[in-house]
Amino acid sequence: MKNPDDPRGLIADAYKINGISAAECRSIFLDWALEPRNAGEIRAASARLLAQYAPLHPLHPMSGILRDSVAELSATPKRRGGRARLIR
């Protein structure tokens, strides 16, 4: 049965690979995240996948990647740049 949060099975396959590195998991996650959807959908899907896989694989590198993605996408955006200049 296909998971709507992981239609190509990329995340599921990552959990099946013994000895996979965090770098390889980041690459797989990036490929998964580049599917057309917005940041809110990615965060929600990451959270659901984390809830599905992390209890069985808490130390797997993909669990860490998913945790980081949920935290990053949930964080309040910070202003970037220097001081704003007033135009007169």
PDB file with one MODEL, atoms N, CA, C and O in Angstrom:
MODEL        1
ATOM      1  N   MET A   1       0.841  -1.185   0.000  1.00  0.00           N
ATOM      2  CA  MET A   1       0.000   0.000   0.000  1.00  0.00           C
ATOM      3  C   MET A   1       0.887   1.251   0.000  1.00  0.00           C
ATOM      4  O   MET A   1       1.787   1.381   0.830  1.00  0.00           O
ATOM      5  N   LYS A   2       0.627   2.158  -0.929  1.00  0.00           N
ATOM      6  CA  LYS A   2       1.425   3.382  -1.039  1.00  0.00           C
ATOM      7  C   LYS A   2       1.048   4.363   0.064  1.00  0.00           C
ATOM      8  O   LYS A   2      -0.120   4.523   0.418  1.00  0.00           O
ATOM      9  N   ASN A   3       2.065   5.001   0.584  1.00  0.00           N
ATOM     10  CA  ASN A   3       1.877   6.029   1.593  1.00  0.00           C
ATOM     11  C   ASN A   3       1.744   7.366   0.866  1.00  0.00           C
ATOM     12  O   ASN A   3       2.652   7.738   0.123  1.00  0.00           O
ATOM     13  N   PRO A   4       0.648   8.099   1.052  1.00  0.00           N
ATOM     14  CA  PRO A   4       0.492   9.378   0.346  1.00  0.00           C
ATOM     15  C   PRO A   4       1.559  10.414   0.720  1.00  0.00           C
ATOM     16  O   PRO A   4       1.821  11.338  -0.050  1.00  0.00           O
ATOM     17  N   ASP A   5       2.173  10.264   1.894  1.00  0.00           N
ATOM     18  CA  ASP A   5       3.247  11.176   2.299  1.00  0.00           C
ATOM     19  C   ASP A   5       4.585  10.798   1.665  1.00  0.00           C
ATOM     20  O   ASP A   5       5.523  11.596   1.661  1.00  0.00           O
ATOM     21  N   ASP A   6       4.669   9.589   1.133  1.00  0.00           N
ATOM     22  CA  ASP A   6       5.909   9.087   0.532  1.00  0.00           C
ATOM     23  C   ASP A   6       5.548   8.259  -0.704  1.00  0.00           C
ATOM     24  O   ASP A   6       5.802   7.055  -0.742  1.00  0.00           O
ATOM     25  N   PRO A   7       4.950   8.908  -1.724  1.00  0.00           N
ATOM     26  CA  PRO A   7       4.417   8.156  -2.859  1.00  0.00           C
ATOM     27  C   PRO A   7       5.448   7.332  -3.638  1.00  0.00           C
ATOM     28  O   PRO A   7       5.115   6.282  -4.187  1.00  0.00           O
ATOM     29  N   ARG A   8       6.688   7.803  -3.685  1.00  0.00           N
ATOM     30  CA  ARG A   8       7.726   7.045  -4.397  1.00  0.00           C
ATOM     31  C   ARG A   8       8.465   6.069  -3.481  1.00  0.00           C
ATOM     32  O   ARG A   8       9.318   5.310  -3.943  1.00  0.00           O
ATOM     33  N   GLY A   9       8.144   6.086  -2.192  1.00  0.00           N
ATOM     34  CA  GLY A   9       8.758   5.169  -1.246  1.00  0.00           C
ATOM     35  C   GLY A   9      10.199   5.499  -0.893  1.00  0.00           C
ATOM     36  O   GLY A   9      10.934   4.628  -0.428  1.00  0.00           O
ATOM     37  N   LEU A  10      10.617   6.745  -1.105  1.00  0.00           N
ATOM     38  CA  LEU A  10      12.010   7.128  -0.845  1.00  0.00           C
ATOM     39  C   LEU A  10      12.364   7.023   0.632  1.00  0.00           C
ATOM     40  O   LEU A  10      13.404   6.471   0.991  1.00  0.00           O
ATOM     41  N   ILE A  11      11.498   7.552   1.481  1.00  0.00           N
ATOM     42  CA  ILE A  11      11.776   7.531   2.918  1.00  0.00           C
ATOM     43  C   ILE A  11      11.731   6.095   3.430  1.00  0.00           C
ATOM     44  O   ILE A  11      12.598   5.682   4.200  1.00  0.00           O
ATOM     45  N   ALA A  12      10.739   5.346   3.010  1.00  0.00           N
ATOM     46  CA  ALA A  12      10.623   3.939   3.428  1.00  0.00           C
ATOM     47  C   ALA A  12      11.862   3.148   3.014  1.00  0.00           C
ATOM     48  O   ALA A  12      12.386   2.353   3.793  1.00  0.00           O
ATOM     49  N   ASP A  13      12.320   3.369   1.797  1.00  0.00           N
ATOM     50  CA  ASP A  13      13.513   2.652   1.321  1.00  0.00           C
ATOM     51  C   ASP A  13      14.752   3.025   2.128  1.00  0.00           C
ATOM     52  O   ASP A  13      15.596   2.169   2.396  1.00  0.00           O
ATOM     53  N   ALA A  14      14.871   4.294   2.519  1.00  0.00           N
ATOM     54  CA  ALA A  14      16.023   4.725   3.314  1.00  0.00           C
ATOM     55  C   ALA A  14      16.090   3.950   4.630  1.00  0.00           C
ATOM     56  O   ALA A  14      17.172   3.579   5.085  1.00  0.00           O
ATOM     57  N   TYR A  15      14.934   3.712   5.233  1.00  0.00           N
ATOM     58  CA  TYR A  15      14.900   2.969   6.495  1.00  0.00           C
ATOM     59  C   TYR A  15      15.279   1.503   6.308  1.00  0.00           C
ATOM     60  O   TYR A  15      15.643   0.835   7.276  1.00  0.00           O
ATOM     61  N   LYS A  16      15.201   0.999   5.099  1.00  0.00           N
ATOM     62  CA  LYS A  16      15.529  -0.408   4.834  1.00  0.00           C
ATOM     63  C   LYS A  16      17.014  -0.637   4.570  1.00  0.00           C
ATOM     64  O   LYS A  16      17.475  -1.779   4.571  1.00  0.00           O
ATOM     65  N   ILE A  17      17.761   0.435   4.343  1.00  0.00           N
ATOM     66  CA  ILE A  17      19.182   0.311   3.993  1.00  0.00           C
ATOM     67  C   ILE A  17      20.028   0.246   5.260  1.00  0.00           C
ATOM     68  O   ILE A  17      20.091   1.211   6.021  1.00  0.00           O
ATOM     69  N   ASN A  18      20.675  -0.892   5.480  1.00  0.00           N
ATOM     70  CA  ASN A  18      21.571  -1.044   6.628  1.00  0.00           C
ATOM     71  C   ASN A  18      22.820  -0.209   6.417  1.00  0.00           C
ATOM     72  O   ASN A  18      23.402  -0.206   5.332  1.00  0.00           O
ATOM     73  N   GLY A  19      23.227   0.500   7.461  1.00  0.00           N
ATOM     74  CA  GLY A  19      24.464   1.261   7.407  1.00  0.00           C
ATOM     75  C   GLY A  19      24.384   2.541   6.603  1.00  0.00           C
ATOM     76  O   GLY A  19      25.423   3.108   6.263  1.00  0.00           O
ATOM     77  N   ILE A  20      23.199   3.015   6.287  1.00  0.00           N
ATOM     78  CA  ILE A  20      23.069   4.259   5.522  1.00  0.00           C
ATOM     79  C   ILE A  20      23.585   5.422   6.370  1.00  0.00           C
ATOM     80  O   ILE A  20      23.387   5.451   7.584  1.00  0.00           O
ATOM     81  N   SER A  21      24.236   6.360   5.730  1.00  0.00           N
ATOM     82  CA  SER A  21      24.808   7.504   6.447  1.00  0.00           C
ATOM     83  C   SER A  21      23.819   8.664   6.512  1.00  0.00           C
ATOM     84  O   SER A  21      22.831   8.704   5.778  1.00  0.00           O
ATOM     85  N   ALA A  22      24.105   9.593   7.396  1.00  0.00           N
ATOM     86  CA  ALA A  22      23.274  10.791   7.506  1.00  0.00           C
ATOM     87  C   ALA A  22      23.320  11.594   6.203  1.00  0.00           C
ATOM     88  O   ALA A  22      22.307  12.154   5.785  1.00  0.00           O
ATOM     89  N   ALA A  23      24.481  11.652   5.566  1.00  0.00           N
ATOM     90  CA  ALA A  23      24.613  12.381   4.298  1.00  0.00           C
ATOM     91  C   ALA A  23      23.727  11.755   3.220  1.00  0.00           C
ATOM     92  O   ALA A  23      23.075  12.464   2.453  1.00  0.00           O
ATOM     93  N   GLU A  24      23.708  10.436   3.168  1.00  0.00           N
ATOM     94  CA  GLU A  24      22.857   9.750   2.189  1.00  0.00           C
ATOM     95  C   GLU A  24      21.388   9.995   2.506  1.00  0.00           C
ATOM     96  O   GLU A  24      20.579  10.166   1.594  1.00  0.00           O
ATOM     97  N   CYS A  25      21.034  10.015   3.794  1.00  0.00           N
ATOM     98  CA  CYS A  25      19.648  10.296   4.184  1.00  0.00           C
ATOM     99  C   CYS A  25      19.248  11.719   3.815  1.00  0.00           C
ATOM    100  O   CYS A  25      18.122  11.952   3.374  1.00  0.00           O
ATOM    101  N   ARG A  26      20.170  12.680   3.993  1.00  0.00           N
ATOM    102  CA  ARG A  26      19.883  14.072   3.604  1.00  0.00           C
ATOM    103  C   ARG A  26      19.616  14.168   2.107  1.00  0.00           C
ATOM    104  O   ARG A  26      18.712  14.885   1.677  1.00  0.00           O
ATOM    105  N   SER A  27      20.395  13.452   1.325  1.00  0.00           N
ATOM    106  CA  SER A  27      20.214  13.457  -0.121  1.00  0.00           C
ATOM    107  C   SER A  27      18.853  12.870  -0.505  1.00  0.00           C
ATOM    108  O   SER A  27      18.154  13.414  -1.360  1.00  0.00           O
ATOM    109  N   ILE A  28      18.487  11.768   0.125  1.00  0.00           N
ATOM    110  CA  ILE A  28      17.185  11.143  -0.135  1.00  0.00           C
ATOM    111  C   ILE A  28      16.064  12.075   0.304  1.00  0.00           C
ATOM    112  O   ILE A  28      15.071  12.235  -0.406  1.00  0.00           O
ATOM    113  N   PHE A  29      16.222  12.698   1.486  1.00  0.00           N
ATOM    114  CA  PHE A  29      15.206  13.623   1.980  1.00  0.00           C
ATOM    115  C   PHE A  29      15.032  14.796   1.022  1.00  0.00           C
ATOM    116  O   PHE A  29      13.906  15.205   0.738  1.00  0.00           O
ATOM    117  N   LEU A  30      16.134  15.336   0.527  1.00  0.00           N
ATOM    118  CA  LEU A  30      16.060  16.460  -0.407  1.00  0.00           C
ATOM    119  C   LEU A  30      15.308  16.064  -1.667  1.00  0.00           C
ATOM    120  O   LEU A  30      14.475  16.830  -2.153  1.00  0.00           O
ATOM    121  N   ASP A  31      15.585  14.892  -2.200  1.00  0.00           N
ATOM    122  CA  ASP A  31      14.872  14.396  -3.375  1.00  0.00           C
ATOM    123  C   ASP A  31      13.378  14.280  -3.063  1.00  0.00           C
ATOM    124  O   ASP A  31      12.538  14.661  -3.878  1.00  0.00           O
ATOM    125  N   TRP A  32      13.055  13.755  -1.886  1.00  0.00           N
ATOM    126  CA  TRP A  32      11.651  13.618  -1.461  1.00  0.00           C
ATOM    127  C   TRP A  32      11.002  14.991  -1.300  1.00  0.00           C
ATOM    128  O   TRP A  32       9.867  15.192  -1.733  1.00  0.00           O
ATOM    129  N   ALA A  33      11.713  15.943  -0.679  1.00  0.00           N
ATOM    130  CA  ALA A  33      11.158  17.263  -0.387  1.00  0.00           C
ATOM    131  C   ALA A  33      10.966  18.117  -1.638  1.00  0.00           C
ATOM    132  O   ALA A  33      10.177  19.062  -1.621  1.00  0.00           O
ATOM    133  N   LEU A  34      11.672  17.804  -2.715  1.00  0.00           N
ATOM    134  CA  LEU A  34      11.553  18.604  -3.935  1.00  0.00           C
ATOM    135  C   LEU A  34      10.297  18.288  -4.742  1.00  0.00           C
ATOM    136  O   LEU A  34      10.041  18.927  -5.763  1.00  0.00           O
ATOM    137  N   GLU A  35       9.515  17.311  -4.294  1.00  0.00           N
ATOM    138  CA  GLU A  35       8.239  17.064  -4.966  1.00  0.00           C
ATOM    139  C   GLU A  35       7.381  18.310  -4.780  1.00  0.00           C
ATOM    140  O   GLU A  35       7.474  18.969  -3.745  1.00  0.00           O
ATOM    141  N   PRO A  36       6.552  18.643  -5.760  1.00  0.00           N
ATOM    142  CA  PRO A  36       5.792  19.898  -5.691  1.00  0.00           C
ATOM    143  C   PRO A  36       4.810  19.948  -4.517  1.00  0.00           C
ATOM    144  O   PRO A  36       3.781  19.272  -4.527  1.00  0.00           O
ATOM    145  N   ARG A  37       5.136  20.742  -3.525  1.00  0.00           N
ATOM    146  CA  ARG A  37       4.257  21.026  -2.391  1.00  0.00           C
ATOM    147  C   ARG A  37       4.849  22.200  -1.635  1.00  0.00           C
ATOM    148  O   ARG A  37       6.007  22.561  -1.847  1.00  0.00           O
ATOM    149  N   ASN A  38       4.065  22.791  -0.760  1.00  0.00           N
ATOM    150  CA  ASN A  38       4.562  23.949  -0.025  1.00  0.00           C
ATOM    151  C   ASN A  38       5.213  23.524   1.289  1.00  0.00           C
ATOM    152  O   ASN A  38       5.147  22.355   1.669  1.00  0.00           O
ATOM    153  N   ALA A  39       5.835  24.468   1.974  1.00  0.00           N
ATOM    154  CA  ALA A  39       6.584  24.163   3.197  1.00  0.00           C
ATOM    155  C   ALA A  39       5.681  23.577   4.275  1.00  0.00           C
ATOM    156  O   ALA A  39       6.105  22.687   5.010  1.00  0.00           O
ATOM    157  N   GLY A  40       4.448  24.057   4.383  1.00  0.00           N
ATOM    158  CA  GLY A  40       3.521  23.518   5.374  1.00  0.00           C
ATOM    159  C   GLY A  40       3.196  22.060   5.116  1.00  0.00           C
ATOM    160  O   GLY A  40       3.099  21.265   6.051  1.00  0.00           O
ATOM    161  N   GLU A  41       3.029  21.707   3.852  1.00  0.00           N
ATOM    162  CA  GLU A  41       2.761  20.310   3.503  1.00  0.00           C
ATOM    163  C   GLU A  41       3.979  19.433   3.779  1.00  0.00           C
ATOM    164  O   GLU A  41       3.835  18.299   4.236  1.00  0.00           O
ATOM    165  N   ILE A  42       5.158  19.942   3.508  1.00  0.00           N
ATOM    166  CA  ILE A  42       6.387  19.184   3.770  1.00  0.00           C
ATOM    167  C   ILE A  42       6.540  18.951   5.267  1.00  0.00           C
ATOM    168  O   ILE A  42       6.865  17.843   5.694  1.00  0.00           O
ATOM    169  N   ARG A  43       6.306  20.004   6.077  1.00  0.00           N
ATOM    170  CA  ARG A  43       6.410  19.867   7.526  1.00  0.00           C
ATOM    171  C   ARG A  43       5.413  18.840   8.045  1.00  0.00           C
ATOM    172  O   ARG A  43       5.773  17.977   8.846  1.00  0.00           O
ATOM    173  N   ALA A  44       4.170  18.924   7.600  1.00  0.00           N
ATOM    174  CA  ALA A  44       3.141  17.991   8.058  1.00  0.00           C
ATOM    175  C   ALA A  44       3.468  16.555   7.641  1.00  0.00           C
ATOM    176  O   ALA A  44       3.330  15.626   8.438  1.00  0.00           O
ATOM    177  N   ALA A  45       3.899  16.379   6.396  1.00  0.00           N
ATOM    178  CA  ALA A  45       4.254  15.044   5.918  1.00  0.00           C
ATOM    179  C   ALA A  45       5.471  14.514   6.662  1.00  0.00           C
ATOM    180  O   ALA A  45       5.523  13.331   6.997  1.00  0.00           O
ATOM    181  N   SER A  46       6.456  15.378   6.924  1.00  0.00           N
ATOM    182  CA  SER A  46       7.641  14.968   7.687  1.00  0.00           C
ATOM    183  C   SER A  46       7.241  14.513   9.085  1.00  0.00           C
ATOM    184  O   SER A  46       7.739  13.505   9.585  1.00  0.00           O
ATOM    185  N   ALA A  47       6.340  15.262   9.709  1.00  0.00           N
ATOM    186  CA  ALA A  47       5.891  14.913  11.064  1.00  0.00           C
ATOM    187  C   ALA A  47       5.167  13.565  11.070  1.00  0.00           C
ATOM    188  O   ALA A  47       5.375  12.751  11.970  1.00  0.00           O
ATOM    189  N   ARG A  48       4.326  13.332  10.076  1.00  0.00           N
ATOM    190  CA  ARG A  48       3.618  12.043  10.008  1.00  0.00           C
ATOM    191  C   ARG A  48       4.580  10.889   9.742  1.00  0.00           C
ATOM    192  O   ARG A  48       4.443   9.822  10.342  1.00  0.00           O
ATOM    193  N   LEU A  49       5.547  11.087   8.853  1.00  0.00           N
ATOM    194  CA  LEU A  49       6.538  10.041   8.583  1.00  0.00           C
ATOM    195  C   LEU A  49       7.408   9.794   9.811  1.00  0.00           C
ATOM    196  O   LEU A  49       7.750   8.649  10.107  1.00  0.00           O
ATOM    197  N   LEU A  50       7.764  10.847  10.521  1.00  0.00           N
ATOM    198  CA  LEU A  50       8.540  10.703  11.747  1.00  0.00           C
ATOM    199  C   LEU A  50       7.757   9.892  12.778  1.00  0.00           C
ATOM    200  O   LEU A  50       8.311   9.003  13.425  1.00  0.00           O
ATOM    201  N   ALA A  51       6.478  10.197  12.928  1.00  0.00           N
ATOM    202  CA  ALA A  51       5.638   9.456  13.872  1.00  0.00           C
ATOM    203  C   ALA A  51       5.503   7.993  13.473  1.00  0.00           C
ATOM    204  O   ALA A  51       5.362   7.121  14.330  1.00  0.00           O
ATOM    205  N   GLN A  52       5.546   7.732  12.200  1.00  0.00           N
ATOM    206  CA  GLN A  52       5.418   6.358  11.697  1.00  0.00           C
ATOM    207  C   GLN A  52       6.707   5.551  11.905  1.00  0.00           C
ATOM    208  O   GLN A  52       6.654   4.409  12.360  1.00  0.00           O
ATOM    209  N   TYR A  53       7.842   6.131  11.580  1.00  0.00           N
ATOM    210  CA  TYR A  53       9.098   5.376  11.557  1.00  0.00           C
ATOM    211  C   TYR A  53       9.971   5.518  12.806  1.00  0.00           C
ATOM    212  O   TYR A  53      10.610   4.548  13.213  1.00  0.00           O
ATOM    213  N   ALA A  54      10.013   6.689  13.414  1.00  0.00           N
ATOM    214  CA  ALA A  54      10.940   6.925  14.523  1.00  0.00           C
ATOM    215  C   ALA A  54      10.729   6.010  15.725  1.00  0.00           C
ATOM    216  O   ALA A  54      11.716   5.603  16.339  1.00  0.00           O
ATOM    217  N   PRO A  55       9.499   5.667  16.094  1.00  0.00           N
ATOM    218  CA  PRO A  55       9.361   4.762  17.243  1.00  0.00           C
ATOM    219  C   PRO A  55      10.050   3.409  17.025  1.00  0.00           C
ATOM    220  O   PRO A  55      10.538   2.804  17.979  1.00  0.00           O
ATOM    221  N   LEU A  56      10.089   2.942  15.799  1.00  0.00           N
ATOM    222  CA  LEU A  56      10.736   1.669  15.498  1.00  0.00           C
ATOM    223  C   LEU A  56      12.225   1.825  15.231  1.00  0.00           C
ATOM    224  O   LEU A  56      12.995   0.883  15.412  1.00  0.00           O
ATOM    225  N   HIS A  57      12.632   3.023  14.797  1.00  0.00           N
ATOM    226  CA  HIS A  57      14.034   3.277  14.407  1.00  0.00           C
ATOM    227  C   HIS A  57      14.504   4.617  14.985  1.00  0.00           C
ATOM    228  O   HIS A  57      14.839   5.521  14.220  1.00  0.00           O
ATOM    229  N   PRO A  58      14.539   4.768  16.311  1.00  0.00           N
ATOM    230  CA  PRO A  58      14.856   6.087  16.886  1.00  0.00           C
ATOM    231  C   PRO A  58      16.274   6.587  16.587  1.00  0.00           C
ATOM    232  O   PRO A  58      16.502   7.796  16.566  1.00  0.00           O
ATOM    233  N   LEU A  59      17.213   5.694  16.359  1.00  0.00           N
ATOM    234  CA  LEU A  59      18.596   6.107  16.120  1.00  0.00           C
ATOM    235  C   LEU A  59      18.981   6.124  14.646  1.00  0.00           C
ATOM    236  O   LEU A  59      20.129   6.410  14.306  1.00  0.00           O
ATOM    237  N   HIS A  60      18.035   5.821  13.779  1.00  0.00           N
ATOM    238  CA  HIS A  60      18.314   5.816  12.333  1.00  0.00           C
ATOM    239  C   HIS A  60      18.576   7.251  11.875  1.00  0.00           C
ATOM    240  O   HIS A  60      17.902   8.176  12.327  1.00  0.00           O
ATOM    241  N   PRO A  61      19.544   7.443  10.987  1.00  0.00           N
ATOM    242  CA  PRO A  61      19.835   8.810  10.517  1.00  0.00           C
ATOM    243  C   PRO A  61      18.632   9.509   9.886  1.00  0.00           C
ATOM    244  O   PRO A  61      18.505  10.728  10.004  1.00  0.00           O
ATOM    245  N   MET A  62      17.754   8.769   9.223  1.00  0.00           N
ATOM    246  CA  MET A  62      16.586   9.414   8.613  1.00  0.00           C
ATOM    247  C   MET A  62      15.647   9.968   9.677  1.00  0.00           C
ATOM    248  O   MET A  62      14.991  10.983   9.444  1.00  0.00           O
ATOM    249  N   SER A  63      15.570   9.325  10.839  1.00  0.00           N
ATOM    250  CA  SER A  63      14.751   9.862  11.925  1.00  0.00           C
ATOM    251  C   SER A  63      15.287  11.226  12.348  1.00  0.00           C
ATOM    252  O   SER A  63      14.512  12.144  12.614  1.00  0.00           O
ATOM    253  N   GLY A  64      16.597  11.358  12.412  1.00  0.00           N
ATOM    254  CA  GLY A  64      17.202  12.646  12.741  1.00  0.00           C
ATOM    255  C   GLY A  64      16.928  13.701  11.688  1.00  0.00           C
ATOM    256  O   GLY A  64      16.648  14.855  12.013  1.00  0.00           O
ATOM    257  N   ILE A  65      17.006  13.311  10.442  1.00  0.00           N
ATOM    258  CA  ILE A  65      16.734  14.249   9.338  1.00  0.00           C
ATOM    259  C   ILE A  65      15.281  14.712   9.400  1.00  0.00           C
ATOM    260  O   ILE A  65      15.001  15.901   9.253  1.00  0.00           O
ATOM    261  N   LEU A  66      14.365  13.784   9.615  1.00  0.00           N
ATOM    262  CA  LEU A  66      12.948  14.144   9.706  1.00  0.00           C
ATOM    263  C   LEU A  66      12.696  15.050  10.917  1.00  0.00           C
ATOM    264  O   LEU A  66      11.935  16.013  10.822  1.00  0.00           O
ATOM    265  N   ARG A  67      13.336  14.741  12.059  1.00  0.00           N
ATOM    266  CA  ARG A  67      13.190  15.584  13.255  1.00  0.00           C
ATOM    267  C   ARG A  67      13.667  17.008  12.956  1.00  0.00           C
ATOM    268  O   ARG A  67      13.005  17.987  13.302  1.00  0.00           O
ATOM    269  N   ASP A  68      14.819  17.098  12.313  1.00  0.00           N
ATOM    270  CA  ASP A  68      15.373  18.414  11.975  1.00  0.00           C
ATOM    271  C   ASP A  68      14.454  19.175  11.026  1.00  0.00           C
ATOM    272  O   ASP A  68      14.269  20.384  11.171  1.00  0.00           O
ATOM    273  N   SER A  69      13.882  18.471  10.059  1.00  0.00           N
ATOM    274  CA  SER A  69      13.014  19.155   9.089  1.00  0.00           C
ATOM    275  C   SER A  69      11.762  19.680   9.760  1.00  0.00           C
ATOM    276  O   SER A  69      11.320  20.790   9.461  1.00  0.00           O
ATOM    277  N   VAL A  70      11.184  18.907  10.658  1.00  0.00           N
ATOM    278  CA  VAL A  70       9.987  19.363  11.376  1.00  0.00           C
ATOM    279  C   VAL A  70      10.327  20.586  12.213  1.00  0.00           C
ATOM    280  O   VAL A  70       9.569  21.557  12.231  1.00  0.00           O
ATOM    281  N   ALA A  71      11.462  20.548  12.909  1.00  0.00           N
ATOM    282  CA  ALA A  71      11.871  21.677  13.752  1.00  0.00           C
ATOM    283  C   ALA A  71      12.158  22.918  12.916  1.00  0.00           C
ATOM    284  O   ALA A  71      11.719  24.015  13.261  1.00  0.00           O
ATOM    285  N   GLU A  72      12.888  22.753  11.826  1.00  0.00           N
ATOM    286  CA  GLU A  72      13.247  23.898  10.971  1.00  0.00           C
ATOM    287  C   GLU A  72      12.015  24.526  10.337  1.00  0.00           C
ATOM    288  O   GLU A  72      11.885  25.750  10.304  1.00  0.00           O
ATOM    289  N   LEU A  73      11.116  23.697   9.835  1.00  0.00           N
ATOM    290  CA  LEU A  73       9.945  24.220   9.139  1.00  0.00           C
ATOM    291  C   LEU A  73       8.903  24.760  10.112  1.00  0.00           C
ATOM    292  O   LEU A  73       8.003  25.495   9.704  1.00  0.00           O
ATOM    293  N   SER A  74       9.010  24.405  11.390  1.00  0.00           N
ATOM    294  CA  SER A  74       8.084  24.906  12.400  1.00  0.00           C
ATOM    295  C   SER A  74       8.571  26.210  13.020  1.00  0.00           C
ATOM    296  O   SER A  74       7.790  26.947  13.623  1.00  0.00           O
ATOM    297  N   ALA A  75       9.849  26.490  12.871  1.00  0.00           N
ATOM    298  CA  ALA A  75      10.437  27.680  13.488  1.00  0.00           C
ATOM    299  C   ALA A  75       9.894  28.948  12.839  1.00  0.00           C
ATOM    300  O   ALA A  75       9.574  28.974  11.651  1.00  0.00           O
ATOM    301  N   THR A  76       9.801  29.983  13.642  1.00  0.00           N
ATOM    302  CA  THR A  76       9.368  31.280  13.134  1.00  0.00           C
ATOM    303  C   THR A  76      10.464  31.840  12.238  1.00  0.00           C
ATOM    304  O   THR A  76      11.629  31.877  12.635  1.00  0.00           O
ATOM    305  N   PRO A  77      10.102  32.279  11.029  1.00  0.00           N
ATOM    306  CA  PRO A  77      11.123  32.833  10.140  1.00  0.00           C
ATOM    307  C   PRO A  77      11.807  34.043  10.772  1.00  0.00           C
ATOM    308  O   PRO A  77      11.163  34.870  11.419  1.00  0.00           O
ATOM    309  N   LYS A  78      13.100  34.130  10.577  1.00  0.00           N
ATOM    310  CA  LYS A  78      13.867  35.247  11.106  1.00  0.00           C
ATOM    311  C   LYS A  78      14.128  36.231   9.979  1.00  0.00           C
ATOM    312  O   LYS A  78      14.299  35.848   8.821  1.00  0.00           O
ATOM    313  N   ARG A  79      14.153  37.488  10.337  1.00  0.00           N
ATOM    314  CA  ARG A  79      14.426  38.522   9.358  1.00  0.00           C
ATOM    315  C   ARG A  79      15.872  38.425   8.935  1.00  0.00           C
ATOM    316  O   ARG A  79      16.760  38.252   9.769  1.00  0.00           O
ATOM    317  N   ARG A  80      16.106  38.536   7.662  1.00  0.00           N
ATOM    318  CA  ARG A  80      17.470  38.509   7.140  1.00  0.00           C
ATOM    319  C   ARG A  80      17.821  39.879   6.622  1.00  0.00           C
ATOM    320  O   ARG A  80      16.960  40.638   6.178  1.00  0.00           O
ATOM    321  N   GLY A  81      19.070  40.176   6.682  1.00  0.00           N
ATOM    322  CA  GLY A  81      19.534  41.447   6.117  1.00  0.00           C
ATOM    323  C   GLY A  81      19.936  42.428   7.202  1.00  0.00           C
ATOM    324  O   GLY A  81      19.812  42.168   8.399  1.00  0.00           O
ATOM    325  N   GLY A  82      20.409  43.536   6.744  1.00  0.00           N
ATOM    326  CA  GLY A  82      20.864  44.571   7.679  1.00  0.00           C
ATOM    327  C   GLY A  82      19.752  45.512   8.039  1.00  0.00           C
ATOM    328  O   GLY A  82      18.567  45.209   7.899  1.00  0.00           O
ATOM    329  N   ARG A  83      20.168  46.655   8.502  1.00  0.00           N
ATOM    330  CA  ARG A  83      19.214  47.684   8.877  1.00  0.00           C
ATOM    331  C   ARG A  83      18.471  48.195   7.663  1.00  0.00           C
ATOM    332  O   ARG A  83      19.052  48.386   6.594  1.00  0.00           O
ATOM    333  N   ALA A  84      17.196  48.411   7.838  1.00  0.00           N
ATOM    334  CA  ALA A  84      16.412  48.970   6.744  1.00  0.00           C
ATOM    335  C   ALA A  84      16.745  50.467   6.612  1.00  0.00           C
ATOM    336  O   ALA A  84      16.878  51.179   7.608  1.00  0.00           O
ATOM    337  N   ARG A  85      16.872  50.912   5.385  1.00  0.00           N
ATOM    338  CA  ARG A  85      17.158  52.321   5.146  1.00  0.00           C
ATOM    339  C   ARG A  85      15.889  53.017   4.732  1.00  0.00           C
ATOM    340  O   ARG A  85      15.106  52.485   3.946  1.00  0.00           O
ATOM    341  N   LEU A  86      15.688  54.179   5.247  1.00  0.00           N
ATOM    342  CA  LEU A  86      14.539  54.984   4.869  1.00  0.00           C
ATOM    343  C   LEU A  86      14.883  55.744   3.593  1.00  0.00           C
ATOM    344  O   LEU A  86      15.941  56.365   3.492  1.00  0.00           O
ATOM    345  N   ILE A  87      13.994  55.687   2.641  1.00  0.00           N
ATOM    346  CA  ILE A  87      14.202  56.420   1.394  1.00  0.00           C
ATOM    347  C   ILE A  87      13.446  57.743   1.513  1.00  0.00           C
ATOM    348  O   ILE A  87      12.247  57.756   1.790  1.00  0.00           O
ATOM    349  N   ARG A  88      14.142  58.837   1.304  1.00  0.00           N
ATOM    350  CA  ARG A  88      13.501  60.149   1.405  1.00  0.00           C
ATOM    351  C   ARG A  88      13.501  60.842   0.090  1.00  0.00           C
ATOM    352  O   ARG A  88      13.002  61.962  -0.018  1.00  0.00           O
TER     353      ARG A  88
ENDMDL
END
